[in-house]
Amino acid sequence: MNNQLIDEPASVFTEQIIKQVLQSWISQNRAVTSFFNKYSDDAYLNEVAPGRNRAIYLLGHLTATNDALLPLLGLGEKLFPELEAPFIINADDKAVGDIPSVTELKQCWEVINTTLTAHFSKMRAHDWLDRHTKVSAADFANEPLRNKLNVLLGRTNHQSYHLGQLNFLKEK
């Protein structure tokens, strides 16, 4: 092993790993944004595959789940709490009634991710490795991996999963 690496304090490596996780989250956000700028808004009203969710629903779902990061990570209240019912609680695209337009959802997506990125840029390693708001101090003492960084890893994977679904969309 490189002796220079052995001499580095662990905090340097921790910061580097956190930066890599953040960059992965940012990259996934960019990929989702790019996807929703690919076709006309009407194309996103189509199902991504027969019998599956519509692309607009997936945009709303991803937007609502990113919005939920604000209170979960202790960064503030949701910016668009009205998105929770149609896109998280009623997680059935066909059962959802009125939903915002693609244009409105894109705007919400941008606002939420700009806000999250601003908060994330101020967080230090100890912030990321601290517990999120849905875990008690006692539970966190027993399960320290239930931290904010792990939440972000999960949300990054969640975005990647749905982006994979979206790639089946064909403009009609």
N, C-alpha and C positions, 0 to 999 in steps of 0.2 A: 504494500500500500504506500502511496505517496506520503512522505513525512510531512510535507506542507499541509496536507489535509488533516493529519493527526493533530497538528498544532492549532488548527482553527477551533474557536469555541463552538459548542453545539448550537448556540443561538444563531450563528451565521447560517448554519445548515437549515435550521428551523425556518428562518426568514426566507431562505431560497425556496424551500418546499412550498411555503405559503404563497410566494409570488407565482410559482408554477401552477398551483391550484387556481389562483385568481386569474391568471392568464388563460387557463383552460375555460373557466366560466365566461370570461370576456369573449373568447373565440366562439363558444357555442352561441352566445347572444348575437354576435355578428352574423353567424351562419343562419340563425332564425330570421334575423332582420333581412338579410340578403334574400332568403327564400321568399319572404312576403313582399319583396319588391320585384319579384321575378315575372309575375303574371299580372293581368288586369284584375281589379278587385272582384269582378264577377266569377273568375276562375276559382276563387277561394270559397265559393258557396257550394262547390262540388264535394262529394265524398272522396276521400283519398283512395279508397278502393270500394268495390261494391259491398254494401252493408256495413261500412265503417264510418267513423266520424267525418264530418266535413272539415275542411282546412280552417275555415273561420272559427269553428269550435275549438280546434287545437290551438289557434292563436289566442283565443280568449282564455283557455285553460292555462297555457304557459304564462300569460300575462297575470292572471289571478294568482298563480302559485309563486311567481316572482314577487308580486305585491305582498303576499303573506310572509315573505322573508323579513320585511321591516319589523313587525312585532315579534316574530320568532327569534330574531337576532338582537332584540332590544334596541332597535334603531328608530322606533317611532311607530305611529299608527299606519294602517293601510292607506294608500292614496286613493284607491278606487274600491272601497268595500262592496259596492254594488255588483262587482264582478264575481264575488264569492258564490252567491246562490246559483247563478246559471252555469258556472264553469267548474265549481269544486263540489258544492253540496249536491246539486242535481247533475251528477256526472254522466248524464245520458243525453247526447246531442239531440236525439229525436224528441225528447220530452221537454226540451227548452223552448220557451215561447219567444218573446221579443228579446233580441240581443243587440248590442251595439253593432254598428257597421264595421266593415274591415278597416276603413279609414280611421274611425274612432279607436278601434282596438290597437292599430299601429301607433297612434299617438300615445295611448296609455302605455304601451310597451316601451316606447322611447323614454317617456317621463320616468317610469319606474326604474328602468335600467340605468338611466343617467343619475337618478337619486341614489340607487344602490352603489353604483361605482364611486360616487362622491363619498359615501359613508365608508366603503371598503378601503378607499385610499388613506383614510385616517386611522384605520385599525392596525394595531401592532400584534405581534405574535401572541402575547398574553391575552389579548382580546379574543383572538380566533380560537385559542385553546381553552377558553372559558365555556361554561355551560350555556346552553340556549334557554329560552324562557319556558319551555315545556318540560324541563327536567328539574326536579327538586335538588337542593344542595346535597341531601342524603343520598339520593340515587346517583348523583354525579360523582360523589366520593367513591362509590362502588363501581361506577362505569364512566371513567373519565373520557372515553371516546365519544360520549354523547355531547360533543362540543360543537361550536359554531362552524368550525372548519369542516367537520364531518357533514353537517347540514348542507354546506355549499357543495361539497363533493356529490352528495346525493342529488341535489337540484341540477347540477351540471349533467349528471348521468340521465336524469329525467328529461332534460331538454334534448339530449342526444337521442334518446329513445324516440321521442315524438318527432324529431327532425327526420329520423329514419322512416317513420310512417308517412310524413309529409312528402317524402321523395317519390312516393307512389302516385302522387297527384298528377293528372294529365290535364292540360288546358283543353277544354272542349270548344 
